[in-house]
Amino acid sequence: MVQEVGISSETAPVVRRPEGTFRIDITFEGTRDAKVRDRHTRVRVTLPSTLAAQLWHQLGEQLEDWEKEAGGKPG
């Protein structure tokens, strides 16, 4: 069984690529949606660089034109 963890965050994820590697580390910090004692949560996802490129394209497909032009800032 897979546990789904939902978090809400108002800060941008931290993205790092360790020197000399073919992977991308993405770290999200936020508040966990579930009712637990400590809701502060950090989720780190490590992807091979090729999958990170696919994710970049998939994210771009989900954005509206104004979001692409404004860098995600309305107006």
Secondary structure in CASP SS format (residue, H / E / C, confidence):
PFRMAT SS
TARGET T0000
AUTHOR 0000-0000-0000
METHOD secondary structure of the structure
MODEL  1
M C 1.00
V C 1.00
Q C 1.00
E C 1.00
V C 1.00
G C 1.00
I E 1.00
S E 1.00
S C 1.00
E C 1.00
T C 1.00
A C 1.00
P C 1.00
V E 1.00
V E 1.00
R E 1.00
R C 1.00
P C 1.00
E C 1.00
G C 1.00
T C 1.00
F C 1.00
R E 1.00
I E 1.00
D E 1.00
I E 1.00
T E 1.00
F E 1.00
E E 1.00
G E 1.00
T E 1.00
R E 1.00
D C 1.00
A C 1.00
K C 1.00
V C 1.00
R C 1.00
D C 1.00
R C 1.00
H E 1.00
T E 1.00
R E 1.00
V E 1.00
R E 1.00
V E 1.00
T E 1.00
L E 1.00
P E 1.00
S H 1.00
T H 1.00
L H 1.00
A H 1.00
A H 1.00
Q H 1.00
L H 1.00
W H 1.00
H H 1.00
Q H 1.00
L H 1.00
G H 1.00
E H 1.00
Q H 1.00
L C 1.00
E C 1.00
D H 1.00
W H 1.00
E H 1.00
K H 1.00
E H 1.00
A H 1.00
G C 1.00
G C 1.00
K C 1.00
P C 1.00
G C 1.00
END
